[in-house]
Structures are given as C-alpha cells and as structure tokens.
Amino acid sequence: MFDSWIALSTAWGAPLLLGEYGAPADTEEGDAYLTSLHALLDGALASTRSGSTRPWTDALKDGWNGQDFSITDDHARGAPT
C-alpha cells in the first residue's frame, strides 16, 4: 500500500502527507509497527500528522487539556455525550 502512495505522490508531483495514524497503547507490537512506519516515511521524505490519545474518562474527558474532543471511548465505541 505504501508503495502505491509513493507512486501516486510522485506521479502527481505532490508531497506525501499521512494523516493521523497510530495504535492504541496496548497494541501488541505497536512500537515495532510505528518504528517501521516511521522508517518508510523518512525514506520517502513524507510528512505526517500524528496524535496520541488517552482513554476517555468522566474526570479527564479525552485526557488532553480537560477538553472533550474524542469521538470514541477507550473501547473504540462512540464517546459518551
């Protein structure tokens, strides 16, 4: 898949930007996945938009700045409203 993104980016003469991506903290081999993905991106001189999340709780909301921007809870279900 990555090779097709690079080919399309090259054909269009446009930079490659990978939007938000990641893996939940408890993902098995998550670190290896992200490390290999970063190596591919670096090799292609691609840019990214990444973020990190913490599980949603009533007290912490989405875990960032006490705000409530999450669209899913810690089980990937729609966040409480």
PELINJO-V325610 format. One record per residue. RES is the residue in one letter. PSI is psi in whole degrees, -180 to 180 (* if undefined). Layout:
res: <RES & RES>
psi: <PSI & PSI>
This chain:
res: <M & F & D & S & W & I & A & L & S & T & A & W & G & A & P & L & L & L & G & E & Y & G & A & P & A & D & T & E & E & G & D & A & Y & L & T & S & L & H & A & L & L & D & G & A & L & A & S & T & R & S & G & S & T & R & P & W & T & D & A & L & K & D & G & W & N & G & Q & D & F & S & I & T & D & D & H & A & R & G & A & P & T>
psi: <-44 & -41 & -36 & -34 & -44 & -45 & -44 & -43 & -44 & -46 & -38 & -11 & 33 & 149 & 155 & 128 & 118 & 120 & -169 & 136 & 174 & -164 & 142 & 149 & -31 & 14 & 129 & 130 & 23 & -41 & -42 & -40 & -50 & -38 & -45 & -37 & -43 & -37 & -43 & -46 & -44 & -43 & -29 & 1 & 38 & 160 & 162 & 166 & 100 & 163 & 170 & 153 & 160 & 156 & 141 & 134 & 160 & -39 & -44 & -7 & -124 & 6 & -2 & 112 & 20 & 16 & 174 & 65 & -3 & 144 & -6 & 159 & -170 & 3 & 18 & 24 & 163 & 133 & 151 & 147 & *>
